[in-house]
């Protein structure tokens, strides 16, 4: 497929790992859209990587896609190789995992759409990403996930819908975790302002 080869060539000329991935994901989104299928949505560590402007680095892209089977067929056609739970494309230094087919209904209203030339990608909203990381921190005692929530919160503090986030944290019994991260983010921002 010539169009995909051109996308890969653009990706190979890009130094940013995230930008490289976004170009390929934009192509996948475009192809899914042409078939009137639900687009893949970036979640997990790759969403953290996006919202922290690559201050956090991950080594794979987690996607949620309602039409997982169709997306996997497309990946197969584009010569991605299935290795364990990942779809690998060495030319773009890309490994894709599709751990789920859906997000919580309210999360769809908070998706972020990023335009890339003639395509676009969809990313889980800030608030739902923060809650996802806080949930992992609470249930798995994962300090790394709490740190990711803090990085995302601190770097995007003014853009967060605090009413939505607080309400949802209460519903998911994550209020203490959110309050801790919010306090730490505010302290970090105060220190930055003073310097």
Order of alpha helices (4+ residues) and beta strands (2+ residues): alpha-alpha-beta-alpha-beta-alpha-beta-beta-beta-beta-beta-alpha-alpha-alpha-alpha
